[in-house]
Amino acid sequence: MSSVTISTIISFATKFEEDSSRLYSKLAELSVEKKDVLMSFAKESIENSLFVTRTYRETVSDALETSFSFEGLDLNDYIVETTLKNNIDYAEALRTAINVEEKAINFYLEASKRSKSLLSTIPRALTVVAERRSRRKLKLESLLSQTD
Amino acid sequence: MYTKYLIAQTEIDWVGKAFILNMIEEEKGKRMVVLEEPMKEVLTLKNYINGEWVESRGSTINVVNPATCKVIAKVPLSTKDEIDSALEAAKRVFPEWRRTPPLARARCLFRLKELMEEHFEELSRIQTFEHGKTIDESRGETRRGIENVEVPAGVPSLMMGYNLEDISAGIDEYLVRQPLGVFGIIPSFNFPFMVPLWYAPYAVSTGNCVIVKPSPHVPISQTRLAELVNEAGFPPGVWNIVQGGEEIATHMLDHPDIKGICFVGSTAVGKNVYKKCGETGKRVIAQCSAKNFLLVMPDADLGKTIAACMTSFFGNTGQRCLSGANLAIVGDGLNDRDYDSFYKKVVDAFIDAASNIRVGYGLDESVQMGPLQNSDRKERVLGLIQKGLDEGARLGLDGRNVKLCGDWPEKCFLNPTVFEEVTPDMTIGREEIFGPVASIIKARGFDEILEMISNNHYGNAASIFTSSGKWAREFQYRVECGNIGINVGIAAPMAFFPFSGMKDSFFGTLHGQGVEAVRFFTESKVIIQRWF
C-alpha cells in the first residue's frame, strides 16, 4: 500500500491552487461580464494555498505521524488538466473548471479524512478549502447554465 | 558570514517550482522531487562572541551531509581561550541585561520568533541538510523550536514572585526571582535546532546570558540561529556560540564562572556532567539516554497503533530519546491460543508497515526515513544488530539490506530493522540503540511488563496503546518513566510543560521548558519587610 507524507500532500495542494489560480485568470479573459467573479476565484486559490501552508507549518510536529498518516492515498487519482486549450470557448472552459473543482473537492475531503490523527487544524483547513471549492463549483454551474 | 551564500529569503517559496532541483523518474513511474539544498558552498563556520562573528584559532573538522556524503561545511574546534572570551563578554553584559525590563527582554524574543517564522523553510532545510532527517521532521523541529521562543516571551508573568501581607504584626514577606549569570548549553546532535531552544530562550528572558556549544556534527543550525539572534537585537554578549568538541565542553564544566549547564546526550557523559557540576557548585539539567517501551494491549486500535509505532520507532531514524525501542505485545487476559494469534497479528502488521517505509534523502518530500547522522553511528547500530543475533534474537525484518529511494551512497543508511524473540536481559532489549531498530518482546501479563520497565535502568518515556481507561491509569500511575504516552507513540512534552525523565535518563532536579526552566534559571530570593 502506498504511503504519502504530509509534506507531499501540502505541496500537491499548493500546486493545485497555483494551477487553479492560473486557470481562473485565463478564464476571466474569456468573459468581460464575469471577469470580477472569476478573478476572485483566482485570488481565493492563492489564499487557499497560503492558508493550507500556514496551517501545516503552525501545527507540524516531529512527534506526530506526519510521515505515516496518508496510507493508501494515491495522488494520481486527483491529477487533472488545469490548462485551457487555445481558442476554447467560454462554456467549454467553464466545464473544464467544474471538472477541476470536482477533483479538488474530492482531494481535500479525502486528505482531510486521512489526516484525523494529526492536529485538528490540518483536517479542518483541508475541509475549509473543500467547502470553498464546493461553493465555487455551484457558482460555476450557475454561470454555465446562463450560457445555454 | 555564511548567510550571503544561502538562498535569499525573498526567493524562498518552498512549494515553488524554483526549488525543485531535479525530478527523477523511478522504476515504478513515481516522481521523486528533491527540494533545493540550502547552502551552495563549503564554508568555515565562525564563533559568535560578544555580538561579533569571530574566526576560531582552532583546527577544523568536516561537517558532512549523511545522505549525500558530501562535505557541507567546516567547523572549528575552538580553544579554551575562546570560551573564556565568550564568558568574559557574557559576564560584562550581564549586569545591564538583568536590569533590562522583562518586557524589553521579551520583545527581543518576539523579534526572534518573527525572524524564525520568516526563515522557517530555510531553517528546516538546514536541519535536513546537516542531520539527514526528513523535511517533515525538520519542519516539526523548527516549529517546536519556535514554540520554545514563544513560551518564555511570557516572562513578565512567568518570572513573577509572590507575596503575603502580615506574616506577623506589620511584617510582609515576598519572593522575587533573580537571574544568576552565565549558563552553558551543550546539546546533542539529534535535534540540532530545537534542543538548545529548550534552554537558551528561558535563560535570556529571565536575564541570564548563554554560551551555546553546538554539536560539531551538526553546527550549522545553531550558527544560522545566531545570525537571527543578532538580527533580533539582543545586546552583544547575551547569546554566544562557540563551536567545538569535548575539550571546550569540559572547560565549560570546570569553569567556576559558569552558573549552570544544560546538557543533552548519553548517560555515560551525562553522569560525568552531573558529577562535575556538583564539584563546581553548578546547577544542572542533564537529559540522557533512554530505552522506551511501547505496550500494545489486546484491546488496542491496531491500525492507529501501528501508524503511531512507525513514527515512534523509525521517526528521526530512531535517533531520539523519546523513540520507541521495545515493542511489548501484552496478552493480559488472553489464553495461550488467543495470545499467539494476537501476537502474530501485531507483529505481521508492524513488519509490513516497517518494510514499506520509504528511505532516502530527507529533502525528497516522499521519503519517510532518512539516514543515520554519520557512518560511525551506523557502524554502532550494525554492531548492536549483530549482538542481538549473537544473543539469540531473531530478525523479522533485516534493514541491513539497504534499499533506497534514489541513487544515494549507502554509507549512513539503514532500513527499518525488527527483532523478534527479544528478552529484556539481551543487550538490544536493555541498552539504547539510537537507530531504526525495534525489539519485540512477548509479555503475557501487564504486571510482568511493568516489572521489566521498572528493572530497566532508563526512565525517559513509555507508552501504552489500549482502549481501557483502567489499564491506562494503572500504567501512568505505576510506570517509572518521566514522559508517558497513552495511545501516543512519542510522548514529547510541549514547550509549556517540562521535558521530564527519570532514573539514568535524567540527572538534575528541574527540567527544561516551561515554568521549570524559568525556575532553573532564576534564584528565589525571599524578603521579609517591616517599616518602623
Contacts between the chains, C-beta under 8 A, distances in Angstrom:
chain1	res1	chain2	res2	distance
A	1	B	356	6.9
A	3	B	356	6.3
A	3	B	357	7.7
A	3	B	358	6.9
A	3	B	368	6.5
A	4	B	366	7.3
A	5	B	134	7.1
A	5	B	136	5.4
A	5	B	365	6.1
A	5	B	366	6.2
A	5	B	367	7.4
A	5	B	368	6.2
A	6	B	136	5.9
A	7	B	134	7.6
A	7	B	135	5.5
A	7	B	136	4.6
A	7	B	139	7.4
A	7	B	365	4.3
A	8	B	365	4.9
A	8	B	366	5.5
A	10	B	15	7.3
A	11	B	15	5.2
A	11	B	33	7.4
A	11	B	365	5.9
A	14	B	15	4.0
A	15	B	15	6.8
A	18	B	15	7.8
A	49	B	15	7.5
A	53	B	15	6.8
A	56	B	139	7.8
A	57	B	120	5.8
A	57	B	139	6.5
A	57	B	143	6.8
A	58	B	143	7.1
A	59	B	143	7.5
A	60	B	136	6.7
A	60	B	139	4.8
A	60	B	140	4.8
A	60	B	143	5.4
A	61	B	140	4.6
A	61	B	143	6.2
A	61	B	144	6.6
A	61	B	492	7.5
A	62	B	137	5.0
A	62	B	140	3.3
A	62	B	141	5.2
A	62	B	144	6.4
A	62	B	191	7.9
A	62	B	315	6.9
A	62	B	316	6.7
A	62	B	320	7.9
A	62	B	490	7.7
A	62	B	492	7.3
A	63	B	140	7.1
A	63	B	311	7.4
A	63	B	315	7.9
A	63	B	322	7.3
A	63	B	489	8.0
A	63	B	490	3.9
A	63	B	491	8.0
A	63	B	492	3.9
A	64	B	140	7.4
A	64	B	311	7.0
A	64	B	490	7.7
A	65	B	307	5.0
A	65	B	308	6.0
A	65	B	310	7.2
A	65	B	311	4.7
A	65	B	489	7.6
A	66	B	136	4.4
A	66	B	137	7.4
A	66	B	140	6.3
A	66	B	311	7.5
A	67	B	134	6.2
A	67	B	136	5.5
A	67	B	137	7.4
A	67	B	310	7.6
A	67	B	311	6.7
A	67	B	315	6.9
A	67	B	368	4.1
A	67	B	369	7.6
A	68	B	307	4.9
A	68	B	310	4.6
A	68	B	311	5.7
A	68	B	353	7.6
A	68	B	368	6.7
A	69	B	307	6.7
A	71	B	307	7.2
A	117	B	304	6.5
A	117	B	307	6.5
A	117	B	308	7.8
